[in-house]
Amino acid sequence: MSVWQINDDGTVNFRETGWVWGDWGDNRDILLILNSFYYLAAQNMYLMASELGYEEDKETYNRILNRFKEGFNKQFWTGTAYRDPAYKGKTDDRVQALAVLAGLADKSKYKSLLRIFQTEKHASPYMEKYVFEAMMKMGYETEALNRHKERMSDMVYYPGFTTLFEHWEIGRQGFGSGSVNHGWTGGGLIIASGYIAGITPLAPGYRTAAVLPRPGLVEEVTAVVPTIRGEIKNSFRNHKKQFNMETTISPGIIEAVIGVPAAKVREIHLNGTPIWKNGKYIETANATLYTGGENEHIKFLVGNGTYRLEAFY
């Protein structure tokens, strides 16, 4: 981290190295890509210092983060997009995605950023994962799925292969090289399990976990996430008048927050018993109402075991 030169506004200067990559493809706003990754790295340095008890380092990175965010937005937000004033290419969708994921972009910018994600499509298969995740984080599940299907369909339906490519095309169209079975192009699977199926850790090592799906227009999902404490399984069926979900939490996981999307829900049953009706929790021994975190789901705190949630609209 110390090799980067920090400007007066807290952002970092461009640093010439042997290969300044940023991503495959064109329209790379490279200074902002580098700045966004620097900010993400500083966030993780702060977290590591906190976990290890390095108080001086923790304070140093906290100052860096606070100063950087203000400087980044003041210097690079144009009112409609993030952009380096010296950059002359098309608006870079990668940069907007990284700004969302890093927390540099607040919610007031989301509508402008959505328009960019719907029109600017320059990211490689590697960076497309970040765009997909950013759109899901912003709450635009349907738009995110539409973009991902559009971007990935040629590859998915390519005759003769059942794998995903390093580039969008192969042969001469794919920069003349590249693998036809490349791990980084599977980033959408991470988003599918973490956002669409909704399975994420709430504590290191999955001591506690969350199962809060964001289905969008997806009608049916089954997902299994293996953890060091056992598997978490979740499946749902998303109907017009009902949302049915079955979740299994392995015994090694202490507790979990499970829930259903809150929009239009009038009643919820847990394992066949009413637990929520007309905006009010109905007390039960199997689960307690959970009010922490975001308000996009109606959530319940449960122990390990299998739970069937039925939400009626």
Contacts in CASP RR format, 6 or more apart in sequence:
PFRMAT RR
TARGET T0000
AUTHOR 0000-0000-0000
METHOD contacts of the structure
MODEL  1
MSVWQINDDGTVNFRETGWVWGDWGDNRDILLILNSFYYLAAQNMYLMAS
ELGYEEDKETYNRILNRFKEGFNKQFWTGTAYRDPAYKGKTDDRVQALAV
LAGLADKSKYKSLLRIFQTEKHASPYMEKYVFEAMMKMGYETEALNRHKE
RMSDMVYYPGFTTLFEHWEIGRQGFGSGSVNHGWTGGGLIIASGYIAGIT
PLAPGYRTAAVLPRPGLVEEVTAVVPTIRGEIKNSFRNHKKQFNMETTIS
PGIIEAVIGVPAAKVREIHLNGTPIWKNGKYIETANATLYTGGENEHIKF
LVGNGTYRLEAFY
1 38 0 8 1.000
1 41 0 8 1.000
1 42 0 8 1.000
1 45 0 8 1.000
3 15 0 8 1.000
4 12 0 8 1.000
4 13 0 8 1.000
4 15 0 8 1.000
4 38 0 8 1.000
5 12 0 8 1.000
5 13 0 8 1.000
5 15 0 8 1.000
6 12 0 8 1.000
6 13 0 8 1.000
6 64 0 8 1.000
7 13 0 8 1.000
9 67 0 8 1.000
9 70 0 8 1.000
9 71 0 8 1.000
9 72 0 8 1.000
9 74 0 8 1.000
9 75 0 8 1.000
10 64 0 8 1.000
10 67 0 8 1.000
10 68 0 8 1.000
10 71 0 8 1.000
10 72 0 8 1.000
11 35 0 8 1.000
11 68 0 8 1.000
11 71 0 8 1.000
11 72 0 8 1.000
11 75 0 8 1.000
11 76 0 8 1.000
12 34 0 8 1.000
12 35 0 8 1.000
12 38 0 8 1.000
14 30 0 8 1.000
14 31 0 8 1.000
14 34 0 8 1.000
15 34 0 8 1.000
20 30 0 8 1.000
22 28 0 8 1.000
22 30 0 8 1.000
22 33 0 8 1.000
22 34 0 8 1.000
23 33 0 8 1.000
23 94 0 8 1.000
23 123 0 8 1.000
23 124 0 8 1.000
23 126 0 8 1.000
23 127 0 8 1.000
24 124 0 8 1.000
24 126 0 8 1.000
24 167 0 8 1.000
24 175 0 8 1.000
25 122 0 8 1.000
25 124 0 8 1.000
26 90 0 8 1.000
26 122 0 8 1.000
27 89 0 8 1.000
27 90 0 8 1.000
27 91 0 8 1.000
27 92 0 8 1.000
27 120 0 8 1.000
27 122 0 8 1.000
28 92 0 8 1.000
28 94 0 8 1.000
28 122 0 8 1.000
29 82 0 8 1.000
29 83 0 8 1.000
29 84 0 8 1.000
29 87 0 8 1.000
29 89 0 8 1.000
29 91 0 8 1.000
29 92 0 8 1.000
29 94 0 8 1.000
29 95 0 8 1.000
30 87 0 8 1.000
31 84 0 8 1.000
31 86 0 8 1.000
31 87 0 8 1.000
32 76 0 8 1.000
32 82 0 8 1.000
32 83 0 8 1.000
32 84 0 8 1.000
32 87 0 8 1.000
32 92 0 8 1.000
32 95 0 8 1.000
32 98 0 8 1.000
32 99 0 8 1.000
33 92 0 8 1.000
33 94 0 8 1.000
33 95 0 8 1.000
33 98 0 8 1.000
35 72 0 8 1.000
35 76 0 8 1.000
36 95 0 8 1.000
36 98 0 8 1.000
36 99 0 8 1.000
36 102 0 8 1.000
36 104 0 8 1.000
37 98 0 8 1.000
38 68 0 8 1.000
39 65 0 8 1.000
39 68 0 8 1.000
39 69 0 8 1.000
39 72 0 8 1.000
39 102 0 8 1.000
39 104 0 8 1.000
40 98 0 8 1.000
40 101 0 8 1.000
40 102 0 8 1.000
42 61 0 8 1.000
42 64 0 8 1.000
42 65 0 8 1.000
42 68 0 8 1.000
43 61 0 8 1.000
43 65 0 8 1.000
43 102 0 8 1.000
45 57 0 8 1.000
45 61 0 8 1.000
46 58 0 8 1.000
46 61 0 8 1.000
46 62 0 8 1.000
46 65 0 8 1.000
48 54 0 8 1.000
49 55 0 8 1.000
49 57 0 8 1.000
49 58 0 8 1.000
49 60 0 8 1.000
49 61 0 8 1.000
50 58 0 8 1.000
69 103 0 8 1.000
69 104 0 8 1.000
72 99 0 8 1.000
72 104 0 8 1.000
73 104 0 8 1.000
76 82 0 8 1.000
76 83 0 8 1.000
76 84 0 8 1.000
76 85 0 8 1.000
77 109 0 8 1.000
79 109 0 8 1.000
79 112 0 8 1.000
80 112 0 8 1.000
80 115 0 8 1.000
80 116 0 8 1.000
81 91 0 8 1.000
81 96 0 8 1.000
81 112 0 8 1.000
81 113 0 8 1.000
81 116 0 8 1.000
82 95 0 8 1.000
82 96 0 8 1.000
82 99 0 8 1.000
82 104 0 8 1.000
82 105 0 8 1.000
83 91 0 8 1.000
83 92 0 8 1.000
83 95 0 8 1.000
90 120 0 8 1.000
90 122 0 8 1.000
91 116 0 8 1.000
91 120 0 8 1.000
92 120 0 8 1.000
92 122 0 8 1.000
93 116 0 8 1.000
93 117 0 8 1.000
93 120 0 8 1.000
93 121 0 8 1.000
93 122 0 8 1.000
93 123 0 8 1.000
93 131 0 8 1.000
94 122 0 8 1.000
94 123 0 8 1.000
94 127 0 8 1.000
94 130 0 8 1.000
94 131 0 8 1.000
96 105 0 8 1.000
96 113 0 8 1.000
96 116 0 8 1.000
96 117 0 8 1.000
96 131 0 8 1.000
96 134 0 8 1.000
97 117 0 8 1.000
97 123 0 8 1.000
97 127 0 8 1.000
97 130 0 8 1.000
97 131 0 8 1.000
97 133 0 8 1.000
97 134 0 8 1.000
97 135 0 8 1.000
98 104 0 8 1.000
98 130 0 8 1.000
98 134 0 8 1.000
99 105 0 8 1.000
99 113 0 8 1.000
100 110 0 8 1.000
100 113 0 8 1.000
100 134 0 8 1.000
100 137 0 8 1.000
100 138 0 8 1.000
101 130 0 8 1.000
101 133 0 8 1.000
101 134 0 8 1.000
101 137 0 8 1.000
105 113 0 8 1.000
107 138 0 8 1.000
110 138 0 8 1.000
110 140 0 8 1.000
113 134 0 8 1.000
113 138 0 8 1.000
114 135 0 8 1.000
114 138 0 8 1.000
114 140 0 8 1.000
114 143 0 8 1.000
117 131 0 8 1.000
117 134 0 8 1.000
117 135 0 8 1.000
117 140 0 8 1.000
117 143 0 8 1.000
117 147 0 8 1.000
118 143 0 8 1.000
118 147 0 8 1.000
121 147 0 8 1.000
121 151 0 8 1.000
123 130 0 8 1.000
123 131 0 8 1.000
124 167 0 8 1.000
124 168 0 8 1.000
125 152 0 8 1.000
125 155 0 8 1.000
125 164 0 8 1.000
125 165 0 8 1.000
125 166 0 8 1.000
125 167 0 8 1.000
125 168 0 8 1.000
125 182 0 8 1.000
125 184 0 8 1.000
125 185 0 8 1.000
125 186 0 8 1.000
126 184 0 8 1.000
126 185 0 8 1.000
128 148 0 8 1.000
128 151 0 8 1.000
128 152 0 8 1.000
128 187 0 8 1.000
128 188 0 8 1.000
129 184 0 8 1.000
129 186 0 8 1.000
129 187 0 8 1.000
129 188 0 8 1.000
129 190 0 8 1.000
129 191 0 8 1.000
131 147 0 8 1.000
132 144 0 8 1.000
132 147 0 8 1.000
132 148 0 8 1.000
132 187 0 8 1.000
132 188 0 8 1.000
132 191 0 8 1.000
133 190 0 8 1.000
133 191 0 8 1.000
133 195 0 8 1.000
135 141 0 8 1.000
135 143 0 8 1.000
135 144 0 8 1.000
135 147 0 8 1.000
136 144 0 8 1.000
136 191 0 8 1.000
136 195 0 8 1.000
136 196 0 8 1.000
136 214 0 8 1.000
137 195 0 8 1.000
139 214 0 8 1.000
139 296 0 8 1.000
141 195 0 8 1.000
141 196 0 8 1.000
141 214 0 8 1.000
141 215 0 8 1.000
141 216 0 8 1.000
141 217 0 8 1.000
142 216 0 8 1.000
142 217 0 8 1.000
144 191 0 8 1.000
145 196 0 8 1.000
145 216 0 8 1.000
145 217 0 8 1.000
145 218 0 8 1.000
148 188 0 8 1.000
148 191 0 8 1.000
151 168 0 8 1.000
152 164 0 8 1.000
154 168 0 8 1.000
154 169 0 8 1.000
155 164 0 8 1.000
155 165 0 8 1.000
155 168 0 8 1.000
155 185 0 8 1.000
156 164 0 8 1.000
158 165 0 8 1.000
158 170 0 8 1.000
161 180 0 8 1.000
163 180 0 8 1.000
163 181 0 8 1.000
163 182 0 8 1.000
164 181 0 8 1.000
164 182 0 8 1.000
164 183 0 8 1.000
164 185 0 8 1.000
164 186 0 8 1.000
165 174 0 8 1.000
165 178 0 8 1.000
165 179 0 8 1.000
165 180 0 8 1.000
165 181 0 8 1.000
165 182 0 8 1.000
165 185 0 8 1.000
166 178 0 8 1.000
166 179 0 8 1.000
166 180 0 8 1.000
166 182 0 8 1.000
166 184 0 8 1.000
166 185 0 8 1.000
167 173 0 8 1.000
167 174 0 8 1.000
167 175 0 8 1.000
167 178 0 8 1.000
168 174 0 8 1.000
170 178 0 8 1.000
170 180 0 8 1.000
171 177 0 8 1.000
171 178 0 8 1.000
192 221 0 8 1.000
192 223 0 8 1.000
193 199 0 8 1.000
193 223 0 8 1.000
193 225 0 8 1.000
194 200 0 8 1.000
194 225 0 8 1.000
195 213 0 8 1.000
195 214 0 8 1.000
196 213 0 8 1.000
196 214 0 8 1.000
196 215 0 8 1.000
196 216 0 8 1.000
196 218 0 8 1.000
196 221 0 8 1.000
196 223 0 8 1.000
197 211 0 8 1.000
197 213 0 8 1.000
197 221 0 8 1.000
197 223 0 8 1.000
197 225 0 8 1.000
197 234 0 8 1.000
197 236 0 8 1.000
198 210 0 8 1.000
198 211 0 8 1.000
198 212 0 8 1.000
198 213 0 8 1.000
198 214 0 8 1.000
198 223 0 8 1.000
198 234 0 8 1.000
199 209 0 8 1.000
199 210 0 8 1.000
199 211 0 8 1.000
199 223 0 8 1.000
199 225 0 8 1.000
199 232 0 8 1.000
199 234 0 8 1.000
200 209 0 8 1.000
200 210 0 8 1.000
200 212 0 8 1.000
201 208 0 8 1.000
201 209 0 8 1.000
201 210 0 8 1.000
201 227 0 8 1.000
202 208 0 8 1.000
202 209 0 8 1.000
202 210 0 8 1.000
202 256 0 8 1.000
202 257 0 8 1.000
203 209 0 8 1.000
205 227 0 8 1.000
205 228 0 8 1.000
205 229 0 8 1.000
206 227 0 8 1.000
206 228 0 8 1.000
206 229 0 8 1.000
206 230 0 8 1.000
206 232 0 8 1.000
206 253 0 8 1.000
207 229 0 8 1.000
207 253 0 8 1.000
207 254 0 8 1.000
208 253 0 8 1.000
208 254 0 8 1.000
208 255 0 8 1.000
208 256 0 8 1.000
208 257 0 8 1.000
209 227 0 8 1.000
209 232 0 8 1.000
209 249 0 8 1.000
209 253 0 8 1.000
209 256 0 8 1.000
209 257 0 8 1.000
210 256 0 8 1.000
210 257 0 8 1.000
210 258 0 8 1.000
211 232 0 8 1.000
211 234 0 8 1.000
211 245 0 8 1.000
211 247 0 8 1.000
211 249 0 8 1.000
211 256 0 8 1.000
211 257 0 8 1.000
211 258 0 8 1.000
211 259 0 8 1.000
212 257 0 8 1.000
212 258 0 8 1.000
212 259 0 8 1.000
212 296 0 8 1.000
212 297 0 8 1.000
212 299 0 8 1.000
213 221 0 8 1.000
213 234 0 8 1.000
213 236 0 8 1.000
213 245 0 8 1.000
213 259 0 8 1.000
213 260 0 8 1.000
213 261 0 8 1.000
214 261 0 8 1.000
214 296 0 8 1.000
215 221 0 8 1.000
215 236 0 8 1.000
215 238 0 8 1.000
215 243 0 8 1.000
215 261 0 8 1.000
216 238 0 8 1.000
217 238 0 8 1.000
218 238 0 8 1.000
219 237 0 8 1.000
219 238 0 8 1.000
219 239 0 8 1.000
220 235 0 8 1.000
220 236 0 8 1.000
220 237 0 8 1.000
220 238 0 8 1.000
221 234 0 8 1.000
221 235 0 8 1.000
221 236 0 8 1.000
222 233 0 8 1.000
222 234 0 8 1.000
222 235 0 8 1.000
223 233 0 8 1.000
223 234 0 8 1.000
223 235 0 8 1.000
224 231 0 8 1.000
224 232 0 8 1.000
224 233 0 8 1.000
225 231 0 8 1.000
225 232 0 8 1.000
225 233 0 8 1.000
227 250 0 8 1.000
227 253 0 8 1.000
229 250 0 8 1.000
229 252 0 8 1.000
229 253 0 8 1.000
230 250 0 8 1.000
230 251 0 8 1.000
230 252 0 8 1.000
230 253 0 8 1.000
231 248 0 8 1.000
231 250 0 8 1.000
232 247 0 8 1.000
232 248 0 8 1.000
232 249 0 8 1.000
232 250 0 8 1.000
232 253 0 8 1.000
232 256 0 8 1.000
233 246 0 8 1.000
233 247 0 8 1.000
233 248 0 8 1.000
234 245 0 8 1.000
234 246 0 8 1.000
234 247 0 8 1.000
234 248 0 8 1.000
235 245 0 8 1.000
235 246 0 8 1.000
236 243 0 8 1.000
236 244 0 8 1.000
236 245 0 8 1.000
236 246 0 8 1.000
237 243 0 8 1.000
237 244 0 8 1.000
237 245 0 8 1.000
240 313 0 8 1.000
241 312 0 8 1.000
241 313 0 8 1.000
242 310 0 8 1.000
242 311 0 8 1.000
242 312 0 8 1.000
242 313 0 8 1.000
243 260 0 8 1.000
243 261 0 8 1.000
243 265 0 8 1.000
243 309 0 8 1.000
243 310 0 8 1.000
243 311 0 8 1.000
243 313 0 8 1.000
244 308 0 8 1.000
244 309 0 8 1.000
244 310 0 8 1.000
244 311 0 8 1.000
245 258 0 8 1.000
245 259 0 8 1.000
245 260 0 8 1.000
245 308 0 8 1.000
245 309 0 8 1.000
245 310 0 8 1.000
245 311 0 8 1.000
246 306 0 8 1.000
246 307 0 8 1.000
246 308 0 8 1.000
246 309 0 8 1.000
247 256 0 8 1.000
247 258 0 8 1.000
247 306 0 8 1.000
247 307 0 8 1.000
247 309 0 8 1.000
248 305 0 8 1.000
248 306 0 8 1.000
248 307 0 8 1.000
249 256 0 8 1.000
249 302 0 8 1.000
249 303 0 8 1.000
249 304 0 8 1.000
249 305 0 8 1.000
249 306 0 8 1.000
249 307 0 8 1.000
250 304 0 8 1.000
250 305 0 8 1.000
251 304 0 8 1.000
251 305 0 8 1.000
252 304 0 8 1.000
253 303 0 8 1.000
253 304 0 8 1.000
254 303 0 8 1.000
254 304 0 8 1.000
255 301 0 8 1.000
255 302 0 8 1.000
255 303 0 8 1.000
255 304 0 8 1.000
256 301 0 8 1.000
256 302 0 8 1.000
256 303 0 8 1.000
256 304 0 8 1.000
257 290 0 8 1.000
257 299 0 8 1.000
257 300 0 8 1.000
257 301 0 8 1.000
257 302 0 8 1.000
258 287 0 8 1.000
258 299 0 8 1.000
258 300 0 8 1.000
258 302 0 8 1.000
258 307 0 8 1.000
258 309 0 8 1.000
259 297 0 8 1.000
259 298 0 8 1.000
259 299 0 8 1.000
259 300 0 8 1.000
259 309 0 8 1.000
260 268 0 8 1.000
260 297 0 8 1.000
260 298 0 8 1.000
260 309 0 8 1.000
260 311 0 8 1.000
261 296 0 8 1.000
261 297 0 8 1.000
261 311 0 8 1.000
262 295 0 8 1.000
262 296 0 8 1.000
262 297 0 8 1.000
262 298 0 8 1.000
264 313 0 8 1.000
265 276 0 8 1.000
265 298 0 8 1.000
265 311 0 8 1.000
265 312 0 8 1.000
265 313 0 8 1.000
266 277 0 8 1.000
266 278 0 8 1.000
266 279 0 8 1.000
266 312 0 8 1.000
266 313 0 8 1.000
267 274 0 8 1.000
267 276 0 8 1.000
267 277 0 8 1.000
267 278 0 8 1.000
267 311 0 8 1.000
267 312 0 8 1.000
268 274 0 8 1.000
268 275 0 8 1.000
268 276 0 8 1.000
268 277 0 8 1.000
268 298 0 8 1.000
268 309 0 8 1.000
268 310 0 8 1.000
268 311 0 8 1.000
268 312 0 8 1.000
269 275 0 8 1.000
269 308 0 8 1.000
269 309 0 8 1.000
269 310 0 8 1.000
269 312 0 8 1.000
270 284 0 8 1.000
270 286 0 8 1.000
270 287 0 8 1.000
270 300 0 8 1.000
270 307 0 8 1.000
270 308 0 8 1.000
270 309 0 8 1.000
271 286 0 8 1.000
271 307 0 8 1.000
271 308 0 8 1.000
272 308 0 8 1.000
272 310 0 8 1.000
273 284 0 8 1.000
273 286 0 8 1.000
274 282 0 8 1.000
275 281 0 8 1.000
275 282 0 8 1.000
275 284 0 8 1.000
275 286 0 8 1.000
275 287 0 8 1.000
275 300 0 8 1.000
276 282 0 8 1.000
276 289 0 8 1.000
276 298 0 8 1.000
281 289 0 8 1.000
286 302 0 8 1.000
286 307 0 8 1.000
287 300 0 8 1.000
287 301 0 8 1.000
287 302 0 8 1.000
287 307 0 8 1.000
288 300 0 8 1.000
288 301 0 8 1.000
289 299 0 8 1.000
289 300 0 8 1.000
289 301 0 8 1.000
290 299 0 8 1.000
290 300 0 8 1.000
290 301 0 8 1.000
291 299 0 8 1.000
292 299 0 8 1.000
298 311 0 8 1.000
END
